[in-house]
Amino acid sequence: MPLFKSTAAIAIAAGLVIAPAPAAPTAPGQTGDLSGLWQAKKRFGPDIRGELTITRDGKSWRAQLAGRQATVTADGNTITFTLPNGEGSFRGSLIDDGNRIHGHWLQQRTVTSGTAYLTPVDLVAQGAGLWRGEVSPLDDSFTLFLKIDADPDGGARVFLRNPDRNIGRFLDLQHITRDGDKVTLLGKPGGAEKEVPITGGTYNADDDMLSIFISGRGATYDFKRAGDDSDFYPRPGKAPYAYRAPLARNDGWPVATLDTVGIDRPAIERFVQMLIDTPMDSVHAQDIHGVLIARHGKLVLEEYFHGQDGTQLHDTRSAAKSMTSVLIGAAIEKGARLSPATPVYGMMGGGNFPPSLEPRKRAMTLEHLMTMSSGLHCDDSDPKAPGNEDVMQSQDAQPDWYRYALDLPMAAAPGETAIYCSTNPNLAGGVLAKATGTRLEDSFDRLIARPMQFGRYALNVQPTGQPYMGGGAQFIPRDFMKLGQMMLDGGVWHGHRIVSAAWAKRSTAPIREMRGLHYGYFWWGIDLPYRDRKLPAYYAAGNGGQVVIVVPALDLVVAIFGGNYSDKVMYVPQEIYTPQYILPAVD
């Protein structure tokens, strides 16, 4: 997902407005009244949810949802409808001899991320010409925490935490000033040398409430004081941590205890206690949302923090690139006319290369995309590169991001060098869709979600409505972790062949070197220290601290999820927690 680059863009895109003038001096003692933890949350819906009913009366089809009605179009087994005023749409198919309609709901763009999402819907026949199911769109909410502490000089220091997008990291708030009922927040956005006013609001002493203006994120947020039980902290209360085995759920994961799989329980208890005791003393404090461990195919640790409980969908950011690799391998396993050697421009051209196509583009293959060595002028670390993810997603001249990518200039010959760019996996998704003639959400549901017993999920979409395969899909943590276990088991999940053993081996092999690490088909590779040797490992990784790490020699899978988006501390899970705390506990 896009990362904001310039100071001005940071402030605007994060949703705060730089104030036009410095704040008035603070009267002595006034800011001391504001010391403590403040919390605000806005929920933006969506309200279009709940029971979906589809009826058929002869050739006439109707849909009812959340008090709205719409005419349904039935084209063969394909069922579609769109609610009035663009409040959402549905696309599905009649399956099981007409006893079910399975498809996806496309909700409106969210306020939190600015994108729309596809979520699965399953309707079951309730009689002749009647189907019912549940629409459960991705919840759209935005939470902010303000931590205010008095300075010895009478001022007040402040930082902002936001578990949804981590906008506090971009703004780097430093101080809050107060003049009567007016307050001003000052910070150093984008690494600025001097503090500047960021935004402001009011303090209502009668209600003990701070009202802060947040442009683009629902306007004014009303902050109320929060206590020790706030989700700002990893866990409420002071009780010491005591290990409990994960609960069995109807999701395919066998569960066991740490002891039964050769993992030292006291060592893991100390690790989890350390996470619980992490001081929330700055915007850069570690923000771990979940830690899961599986060994010998059994889930043996599942712990959540900051109000997470494992039932919510979690943003996987670029870790979902590895899911793109799995989906391509799964399609090939089921007979898609596709291989790593498939020419990108030939496939996207319907089997024909465009006239006068330059030789380097003609030579580009699917493997080049999957190893980030396409040669396209796209580099997510270079805001001047036209294929940079931010640049592509910010422009509106070309809403078809496949076409946008294909039109990019070349910076190198395919295979010459590996440069990290999210345009590559997204275009790889386009190649897959073209090869199969099937919408990506349907391929994902049929080839991965259903055979791997996934629950709810939310696929973020491009302006054209196709899932964006460069990252940002949201999953239940236990479900996303299954991708690592399946790859460890040679491409099989509980007897279901998802990808071939050859694909599982090749896609996680160190094919390229990038950023000082190994890289395969959208899987990273690293050598982790273990006792007196190094163990090869591969992992899916995403902004904010999303990792699924596989250590084949130990038959081990570790999944960690977090909220340190765009902060360098997001690398702690794979660089510190896994090698220094988890691996030493494994026999």
C-alpha positions as CSV (number, residue, x, y, z in Angstrom):
1,M,0.0,0.0,0.0
2,P,1.2,3.5,-0.6
3,L,3.7,5.2,1.8
4,F,3.6,8.9,2.0
5,K,6.8,10.6,0.9
6,S,7.0,14.4,1.2
7,T,6.3,16.4,4.4
8,A,3.2,18.1,2.9
9,A,1.9,14.8,1.5
10,I,2.4,13.2,4.9
11,A,0.3,15.7,6.7
12,I,-2.4,15.8,4.1
13,A,-2.6,12.1,3.4
14,A,-2.5,11.2,7.0
15,G,-5.6,13.3,7.5
16,L,-4.2,16.3,9.5
17,V,-4.0,19.9,8.3
18,I,-1.0,22.1,9.0
19,A,-2.2,25.1,10.9
20,P,-1.5,28.5,9.3
21,A,0.1,30.1,12.4
22,P,1.9,29.2,15.6
23,A,-0.2,28.6,18.7
24,A,-0.6,31.3,21.4
25,P,1.6,30.8,24.5
26,T,0.3,28.4,27.0
27,A,-0.9,29.6,30.3
28,P,1.0,28.1,33.3
29,G,-0.6,24.9,34.5
30,Q,-3.2,24.6,31.7
31,T,-1.6,21.7,29.8
32,G,-1.1,19.8,33.0
33,D,-4.9,19.4,33.1
34,L,-4.6,17.4,29.9
35,S,-2.0,14.9,31.1
36,G,-2.9,11.2,30.6
37,L,-4.2,8.9,27.9
38,W,-7.0,10.0,25.5
39,Q,-8.9,7.9,23.1
40,A,-11.2,8.5,20.2
41,K,-12.8,6.2,17.7
42,K,-15.1,6.7,14.7
43,R,-17.1,4.0,12.9
44,F,-18.0,4.7,9.3
45,G,-20.0,1.5,8.8
46,P,-20.7,0.3,6.3
47,D,-24.4,0.0,7.1
48,I,-25.1,-2.1,4.1
49,R,-24.8,-5.5,5.7
50,G,-26.8,-8.4,7.1
51,E,-29.2,-10.8,5.5
52,L,-29.2,-10.9,1.7
53,T,-32.3,-12.4,0.0
54,I,-32.5,-13.3,-3.6
55,T,-35.8,-14.4,-5.1
56,R,-36.8,-15.6,-8.6
57,D,-40.3,-15.5,-10.0
58,G,-40.2,-16.9,-13.5
59,K,-37.6,-14.8,-15.3
60,S,-37.8,-12.0,-12.8
61,W,-35.1,-11.9,-10.1
62,R,-34.9,-9.5,-7.1
63,A,-32.4,-8.8,-4.3
64,Q,-33.1,-7.4,-0.8
65,L,-30.4,-6.2,1.6
66,A,-30.5,-3.7,4.4
67,G,-33.9,-2.3,3.4
68,R,-32.7,-1.8,-0.2
69,Q,-34.0,-3.6,-3.3
70,A,-32.4,-4.2,-6.6
71,T,-33.1,-6.0,-9.9
72,V,-30.9,-9.0,-10.4
73,T,-29.4,-9.9,-13.7
74,A,-29.1,-13.7,-14.4
75,D,-26.9,-14.6,-17.3
76,G,-26.6,-18.4,-17.3
77,N,-25.3,-19.3,-13.9
78,T,-23.9,-15.8,-13.2
79,I,-25.9,-13.6,-10.8
80,T,-25.2,-9.9,-10.5
81,F,-26.9,-6.8,-9.0
82,T,-25.9,-3.3,-7.9
83,L,-27.7,-1.3,-5.2
84,P,-29.0,2.2,-6.0
85,N,-26.6,5.1,-5.4
86,G,-23.5,2.9,-5.7
87,E,-24.0,1.4,-2.2
88,G,-22.5,-1.9,-3.2
89,S,-22.7,-4.7,-5.7
90,F,-22.8,-8.5,-5.9
91,R,-21.4,-11.0,-8.3
92,G,-21.9,-14.7,-7.9
93,S,-22.7,-18.0,-9.5
94,L,-25.4,-20.7,-9.0
95,I,-23.6,-23.9,-7.8
96,D,-24.6,-27.3,-6.4
97,D,-27.4,-27.7,-8.9
98,G,-28.9,-24.4,-7.9
99,N,-28.9,-25.1,-4.2
100,R,-26.4,-22.3,-3.5
101,I,-25.3,-19.0,-4.9
102,H,-21.6,-18.3,-4.1
103,G,-20.0,-15.0,-4.8
104,H,-18.5,-11.7,-3.5
105,W,-19.9,-8.5,-2.2
106,L,-18.1,-5.3,-3.3
107,Q,-18.6,-2.6,-0.7
108,Q,-18.1,1.1,-1.1
109,R,-14.6,2.6,-0.6
110,T,-13.7,2.8,3.0
111,V,-12.7,6.0,4.8
112,T,-9.9,4.3,6.6
113,S,-7.9,3.0,3.6
114,G,-9.6,4.8,0.7
115,T,-10.2,1.5,-1.2
116,A,-13.1,-0.9,-1.7
117,Y,-13.1,-4.5,-0.7
118,L,-14.5,-7.8,-1.9
119,T,-15.8,-10.2,0.8
120,P,-17.3,-13.7,0.2
121,V,-21.0,-14.4,0.4
122,D,-22.7,-17.8,0.4
123,L,-26.5,-18.0,-0.1
124,V,-28.3,-21.2,0.5
125,A,-31.7,-22.2,-1.1
126,Q,-34.6,-21.9,1.3
127,G,-37.1,-23.3,-1.1
128,A,-38.1,-22.9,-4.7
129,G,-36.8,-19.5,-6.0
130,L,-35.5,-18.3,-2.7
131,W,-31.9,-18.0,-1.5
132,R,-30.6,-16.4,1.7
133,G,-27.1,-15.5,3.0
134,E,-25.1,-13.0,5.0
135,V,-23.2,-10.0,3.7
136,S,-20.3,-9.2,6.1
137,P,-18.3,-6.3,4.7
138,L,-15.0,-5.2,6.1
139,D,-15.7,-2.9,9.1
140,D,-14.5,0.7,8.5
141,S,-13.3,2.4,11.7
142,F,-10.5,4.6,12.8
143,T,-9.0,4.7,16.3
144,L,-6.7,7.4,17.7
145,F,-4.8,7.5,21.0
146,L,-3.2,10.7,22.4
147,K,-0.7,10.2,25.2
148,I,0.1,13.5,26.9
149,D,2.8,13.9,29.6
150,A,3.8,17.0,31.4
151,D,7.2,18.4,30.7
152,P,9.4,19.6,33.7
153,D,9.3,23.1,32.1
154,G,5.5,23.3,32.4
155,G,4.8,22.3,28.8
156,A,3.3,19.0,27.6
157,R,4.7,16.4,25.4
158,V,2.4,14.3,23.2
159,F,2.4,11.5,20.7
160,L,-0.3,10.0,18.6
161,R,-0.9,6.2,18.0
162,N,-3.2,4.9,15.4
163,P,-3.5,1.0,15.1
164,D,-5.3,1.2,11.7
165,R,-2.8,3.2,9.6
166,N,-0.1,4.5,12.1
167,I,-0.6,8.1,11.0
168,G,1.2,9.2,14.2
169,R,4.5,7.9,12.7
170,F,4.2,10.3,9.8
171,L,3.3,13.4,11.9
172,D,5.7,12.8,14.8
173,L,3.8,15.0,17.2
174,Q,5.9,16.6,19.9
175,H,3.9,19.0,22.0
176,I,0.4,20.2,22.7
177,T,-0.3,23.8,23.8
178,R,-3.4,25.3,25.2
179,D,-4.9,28.8,25.3
180,G,-8.1,28.8,27.2
181,D,-10.3,26.3,25.4
182,K,-8.2,26.2,22.3
183,V,-5.5,23.5,21.8
184,T,-2.8,23.1,19.2
185,L,-0.8,20.0,18.3
186,L,2.8,20.6,17.1
187,G,5.1,18.1,15.5
188,K,7.9,17.4,13.1
189,P,6.2,15.7,10.1
190,G,8.4,13.8,7.7
191,G,11.5,14.4,9.8
192,A,11.3,18.2,9.8
193,E,14.0,19.9,11.9
194,K,11.6,22.3,13.6
195,E,8.2,21.8,15.2
196,V,5.3,23.2,13.2
197,P,1.6,23.4,14.1
198,I,-0.2,20.4,12.7
199,T,-3.8,20.7,13.8
200,G,-5.9,22.0,16.6
201,G,-9.2,21.9,18.4
202,T,-10.8,22.6,21.7
203,Y,-10.9,21.3,25.2
204,N,-14.2,21.2,27.0
205,A,-13.5,21.3,30.7
206,D,-17.1,20.6,31.7
207,D,-17.1,17.3,29.8
208,D,-13.4,16.7,30.1
209,M,-13.2,16.2,26.3
210,L,-10.6,17.1,23.6
211,S,-12.1,17.7,20.2
212,I,-9.4,17.6,17.5
213,F,-10.0,18.2,13.8
214,I,-8.8,15.4,11.5
215,S,-9.3,16.4,7.9
216,G,-10.2,13.5,5.6
217,R,-10.8,11.0,8.4
218,G,-14.2,12.0,9.5
219,A,-13.6,15.6,10.6
220,T,-13.6,16.2,14.3
221,Y,-12.6,13.4,16.8
222,D,-13.8,13.7,20.4
223,F,-11.2,12.3,22.7
224,K,-12.2,11.0,26.1
225,R,-9.8,9.9,28.9
226,A,-8.9,6.2,28.8
227,G,-7.9,3.9,31.6
228,D,-5.5,1.0,32.1
229,D,-7.9,-1.3,30.3
230,S,-7.6,0.6,27.1
231,D,-6.5,-1.2,23.9
232,F,-3.6,1.3,23.8
233,Y,-1.8,-1.2,26.1
234,P,-0.9,-4.7,25.0
235,R,-3.1,-6.3,27.8
236,P,-5.3,-4.9,30.5
237,G,-4.4,-5.6,34.1
238,K,-1.2,-6.7,35.8
239,A,-1.8,-10.5,36.2
240,P,1.3,-12.5,35.0
241,Y,0.9,-14.4,31.8
242,A,0.2,-18.1,32.0
243,Y,0.3,-20.2,28.9
244,R,-2.8,-21.8,27.5
245,A,-3.0,-24.0,24.3
246,P,-4.9,-22.5,21.4
247,L,-8.6,-23.3,21.1
248,A,-9.7,-25.8,18.5
249,R,-11.8,-24.2,15.8
250,N,-13.5,-25.5,12.7
251,D,-10.7,-24.2,10.5
252,G,-8.5,-27.2,9.9
253,W,-5.8,-26.4,12.5
254,P,-4.9,-29.2,14.8
255,V,-4.0,-27.8,18.2
256,A,-1.5,-29.0,20.8
257,T,0.6,-27.7,23.6
258,L,4.1,-26.3,23.4
259,D,5.6,-29.2,25.5
260,T,4.2,-31.9,23.2
261,V,6.1,-30.5,20.1
262,G,9.4,-29.8,21.8
263,I,9.1,-26.1,22.5
264,D,10.2,-24.8,25.9
265,R,7.1,-23.4,27.7
266,P,8.9,-21.2,30.2
267,A,10.9,-19.6,27.5
268,I,7.8,-18.8,25.4
269,E,6.0,-17.5,28.5
270,R,8.9,-15.1,29.2
271,F,8.7,-13.9,25.6
272,V,4.9,-13.3,25.7
273,Q,5.3,-11.6,29.1
274,M,7.9,-9.3,27.5
275,L,5.4,-8.3,24.8
276,I,2.7,-7.7,27.4
277,D,5.1,-5.5,29.4
278,T,6.3,-3.4,26.4
279,P,6.2,0.2,27.5
280,M,3.8,2.3,25.3
281,D,6.0,5.3,25.6
282,S,6.4,6.6,22.1
283,V,4.9,6.4,18.6
284,H,7.7,4.0,17.8
285,A,6.9,1.5,20.6
286,Q,6.5,-2.1,19.3
287,D,2.8,-2.6,18.4
288,I,2.4,-6.4,18.2
289,H,-1.2,-7.5,17.5
290,G,-0.7,-11.3,17.4
291,V,1.8,-14.1,17.7
292,L,1.1,-17.6,16.5
293,I,3.4,-20.7,16.4
294,A,2.9,-24.0,14.7
295,R,5.2,-27.0,14.9
296,H,4.8,-30.4,13.3
297,G,1.7,-29.2,11.7
298,K,0.0,-28.3,15.0
299,L,-0.9,-24.8,16.3
300,V,0.6,-24.5,19.7
301,L,0.6,-20.8,20.5
302,E,-2.0,-18.1,19.7
303,E,-1.8,-14.8,21.6
304,Y,-3.3,-11.5,20.7
305,F,-2.8,-8.0,22.0
306,H,-4.2,-4.4,21.9
307,G,-7.8,-5.6,21.7
308,Q,-7.3,-8.2,19.0
309,D,-8.8,-11.6,19.6
310,G,-8.1,-13.5,16.4
311,T,-11.6,-13.2,14.9
312,Q,-11.0,-9.8,13.3
313,L,-9.6,-9.5,9.8
314,H,-6.0,-8.2,9.8
315,D,-4.3,-6.2,7.1
316,T,-1.4,-8.3,5.7
317,R,0.0,-5.5,3.5
318,S,2.7,-6.8,1.2
319,A,2.8,-10.2,2.9
320,A,-0.2,-10.9,0.6
321,K,2.3,-10.8,-2.3
322,S,3.2,-14.4,-1.2
323,M,-0.5,-15.3,-1.6
324,T,-0.3,-14.1,-5.2
325,S,2.5,-16.6,-5.7
326,V,0.5,-19.4,-4.2
327,L,-2.5,-18.5,-6.3
328,I,-0.5,-18.6,-9.5
329,G,0.9,-22.0,-8.5
330,A,-2.5,-23.3,-7.6
331,A,-3.9,-22.2,-11.0
332,I,-1.0,-24.0,-12.8
333,E,-1.7,-27.1,-10.7
334,K,-5.3,-27.1,-11.9
335,G,-4.3,-26.8,-15.5
336,A,-4.1,-23.1,-16.3
337,R,-2.2,-22.4,-19.5
338,L,0.5,-20.7,-17.6
339,S,4.1,-21.2,-16.6
340,P,7.0,-19.1,-15.3
341,A,8.1,-18.8,-18.9
342,T,4.8,-17.3,-20.1
343,P,5.5,-14.1,-22.0
344,V,3.8,-11.2,-20.1
345,Y,3.0,-9.0,-23.1
346,G,2.0,-12.0,-25.2
347,M,-0.5,-13.2,-22.6
348,M,-1.9,-9.8,-21.8
349,G,-2.3,-9.2,-25.6
350,G,-4.5,-12.3,-25.8
351,G,-1.8,-14.4,-27.3
352,N,-0.3,-11.8,-29.6
353,F,2.5,-9.4,-28.9
354,P,1.6,-5.7,-29.6
355,P,3.0,-4.3,-32.8
356,S,6.4,-2.7,-32.5
357,L,6.9,-3.9,-29.0
358,E,10.5,-3.3,-27.9
359,P,12.7,-6.4,-27.5
360,R,13.1,-6.1,-23.7
361,K,9.3,-6.1,-23.2
362,R,8.9,-9.0,-25.6
363,A,11.5,-11.0,-23.5
364,M,9.7,-10.4,-20.2
365,T,8.2,-13.5,-18.6
366,L,6.0,-14.2,-15.6
367,E,9.0,-15.4,-13.7
368,H,10.6,-12.0,-14.1
369,L,7.5,-10.4,-12.5
370,M,7.5,-13.0,-9.6
371,T,11.2,-12.3,-8.9
372,M,10.9,-8.5,-9.1
373,S,13.3,-8.5,-12.0
374,S,10.9,-7.4,-14.8
375,G,13.1,-4.4,-15.8
376,L,10.1,-2.1,-15.7
377,H,10.9,1.4,-14.4
378,C,9.1,0.7,-11.1
379,D,10.8,1.0,-7.7
380,D,8.7,1.5,-4.5
381,S,11.7,3.2,-2.8
382,D,12.0,5.8,-5.6
383,P,9.2,8.4,-5.8
384,K,10.5,9.5,-9.2
385,A,10.0,6.0,-10.7
386,P,6.7,6.1,-12.8
387,G,5.9,2.6,-11.7
388,N,6.3,3.4,-8.0
389,E,3.2,2.1,-6.2
390,D,2.4,5.5,-4.7
391,V,2.7,7.2,-8.1
392,M,0.5,4.6,-9.8
393,Q,-2.2,4.6,-7.2
394,S,-2.3,8.4,-6.9
395,Q,-2.8,9.1,-10.6
396,D,-6.3,8.9,-12.1
397,A,-5.5,9.3,-15.8
398,Q,-5.3,5.5,-16.2
399,P,-7.6,3.6,-13.9
400,D,-6.6,0.3,-15.5
401,W,-3.5,-0.5,-13.5
402,Y,-2.6,-3.4,-15.8
403,R,-2.5,-1.1,-18.7
404,Y,-0.6,1.5,-16.6
405,A,2.1,-1.2,-15.9
406,L,2.3,-2.4,-19.4
407,D,2.9,1.2,-20.7
408,L,5.8,1.8,-18.3
409,P,9.2,2.4,-19.8
410,M,11.9,-0.1,-19.3
411,A,14.8,0.7,-16.9
412,A,16.8,-2.6,-17.5
413,A,16.6,-5.8,-19.3
414,P,14.4,-8.5,-17.7
415,G,16.4,-10.6,-15.3
416,E,19.2,-8.1,-15.0
417,T,18.5,-6.9,-11.5
418,A,15.8,-7.3,-8.8
419,I,14.1,-4.1,-7.6
420,Y,11.2,-4.2,-5.2
421,C,8.0,-2.9,-6.8
422,S,4.4,-3.7,-6.1
423,T,3.5,-3.2,-9.7
424,N,5.1,-6.5,-10.5
425,P,2.8,-8.8,-8.4
426,N,-0.2,-6.9,-9.5
427,L,0.6,-7.3,-13.1
428,A,1.3,-11.0,-12.4
429,G,-2.3,-11.2,-11.2
430,G,-3.4,-9.7,-14.5
431,V,-1.5,-12.4,-16.4
432,L,-3.2,-15.0,-14.3
433,A,-6.6,-13.6,-14.9
434,K,-6.0,-13.4,-18.6
435,A,-4.7,-17.0,-18.7
436,T,-7.7,-18.5,-16.9
437,G,-10.4,-16.2,-18.1
438,T,-11.6,-16.2,-14.5
439,R,-11.9,-13.2,-12.1
440,L,-9.2,-13.3,-9.5
441,E,-11.5,-13.3,-6.5
442,D,-13.2,-16.4,-7.9
443,S,-9.9,-18.1,-8.5
444,F,-8.7,-17.3,-5.0
445,D,-11.9,-18.6,-3.4
446,R,-12.0,-21.8,-5.4
447,L,-8.2,-22.6,-5.3
448,I,-7.2,-21.4,-1.9
449,A,-9.9,-20.1,0.4
450,R,-12.3,-23.1,0.2
451,P,-9.8,-26.0,0.1
452,M,-7.8,-24.4,2.9
453,Q,-10.8,-23.8,5.0
454,F,-10.5,-20.0,5.2
455,G,-13.2,-18.0,7.0
456,R,-14.0,-14.4,6.1
457,Y,-11.5,-12.4,4.1
458,A,-11.4,-9.0,2.3
459,L,-9.6,-8.4,-1.0
460,N,-8.8,-4.8,-1.7
461,V,-9.6,-3.8,-5.3
462,Q,-8.2,-1.7,-8.1
463,P,-10.4,1.1,-9.7
464,T,-11.5,-1.5,-12.2
465,G,-12.9,-3.8,-9.5
466,Q,-10.2,-6.5,-9.9
467,P,-8.4,-7.5,-6.7
468,Y,-5.1,-5.7,-6.2
469,M,-2.4,-8.4,-6.0
470,G,0.4,-6.1,-4.8
471,G,-0.7,-6.3,-1.1
472,G,-3.3,-5.2,1.3
473,A,-5.7,-8.1,1.5
474,Q,-7.1,-8.8,5.0
475,F,-7.4,-12.3,6.6
476,I,-8.0,-13.9,9.9
477,P,-4.5,-14.5,11.3
478,R,-4.9,-18.3,11.7
479,D,-6.0,-18.5,8.0
480,F,-3.1,-16.5,6.6
481,M,-0.7,-18.5,8.6
482,K,-1.9,-21.6,6.7
483,L,-0.1,-20.5,3.6
484,G,3.2,-21.0,5.4
485,Q,2.2,-24.4,6.7
486,M,1.0,-25.5,3.3
487,M,4.2,-24.6,1.7
488,L,6.2,-26.3,4.4
489,D,4.2,-29.5,3.7
490,G,5.1,-29.5,0.1
491,G,2.0,-27.7,-1.3
492,V,-0.6,-29.8,0.6
493,W,-3.2,-28.7,3.2
494,H,-4.9,-31.6,4.9
495,G,-4.8,-33.9,2.0
496,H,-5.7,-31.2,-0.6
497,R,-3.0,-30.5,-3.1
498,I,-2.9,-26.7,-3.5
499,V,0.4,-26.3,-5.4
500,S,2.8,-28.8,-6.7
501,A,5.7,-29.9,-4.6
502,A,8.0,-28.5,-7.3
503,W,6.2,-25.1,-7.1
504,A,6.5,-25.0,-3.3
505,K,10.2,-25.7,-3.6
506,R,11.0,-23.4,-6.5
507,S,8.9,-20.4,-5.3
508,T,10.6,-20.4,-1.9
509,A,14.2,-21.0,-3.2
510,P,16.8,-18.1,-3.2
511,I,16.4,-17.2,-6.9
512,R,17.4,-13.6,-6.6
513,E,19.2,-11.3,-4.1
514,M,17.4,-8.1,-3.1
515,R,17.9,-5.7,-0.1
516,G,20.5,-8.1,1.3
517,L,18.1,-11.0,1.4
518,H,17.1,-13.9,-0.8
519,Y,14.0,-13.7,-3.0
520,G,12.0,-16.3,-4.7
521,Y,8.5,-16.0,-6.2
522,F,7.2,-13.3,-3.9
523,W,8.7,-15.1,-0.9
524,W,11.7,-13.6,1.0
525,G,14.6,-15.8,2.2
526,I,16.8,-15.4,5.2
527,D,19.4,-17.5,7.1
528,L,18.5,-17.4,10.8
529,P,21.0,-18.2,13.6
530,Y,20.1,-21.3,15.6
531,R,22.5,-22.4,18.3
532,D,25.8,-23.1,16.5
533,R,24.6,-22.9,12.9
534,K,22.4,-21.0,10.4
535,L,19.1,-22.3,9.3
536,P,17.5,-21.3,5.9
537,A,14.1,-19.9,6.3
538,Y,11.6,-18.2,3.9
539,Y,8.8,-15.8,4.8
540,A,6.0,-13.6,3.7
541,A,6.5,-10.0,4.9
542,G,4.4,-6.9,4.9
543,N,4.5,-3.3,6.1
544,G,3.8,-2.9,9.8
545,G,5.3,-6.1,11.0
546,Q,3.2,-8.8,9.2
547,V,5.3,-12.0,8.8
548,V,4.8,-15.7,8.3
549,I,8.2,-17.3,8.7
550,V,8.8,-20.9,7.8
551,V,11.9,-22.8,9.1
552,P,11.9,-26.2,7.4
553,A,14.7,-27.7,9.4
554,L,12.7,-27.2,12.6
555,D,9.3,-28.0,11.0
556,L,8.3,-24.6,12.3
557,V,5.9,-21.8,11.3
558,V,5.8,-18.5,13.1
559,A,3.2,-15.8,12.3
560,I,3.4,-12.3,13.8
561,F,1.0,-9.4,13.0
562,G,1.5,-5.8,14.0
563,G,0.6,-2.1,13.5
564,N,4.0,-0.4,13.1
565,Y,3.2,0.7,9.6
566,S,6.1,2.5,7.8
567,D,8.2,2.4,11.0
568,K,11.6,0.7,11.0
569,V,10.7,-1.2,14.1
570,M,8.4,-3.3,11.9
571,Y,11.4,-5.5,11.1
572,V,11.8,-6.6,14.7
573,P,9.6,-9.7,14.4
574,Q,11.8,-11.4,11.8
575,E,15.1,-9.9,12.9
576,I,14.9,-10.1,16.7
577,Y,11.8,-11.9,18.1
578,T,12.1,-15.0,15.9
579,P,15.8,-15.7,16.1
580,Q,16.4,-14.4,19.7
581,Y,13.3,-15.5,21.5
582,I,11.4,-18.2,19.6
583,L,14.1,-20.3,17.9
584,P,16.1,-20.8,21.1
585,A,13.0,-22.3,22.7
586,V,12.8,-25.0,20.0
587,D,14.5,-28.3,20.6
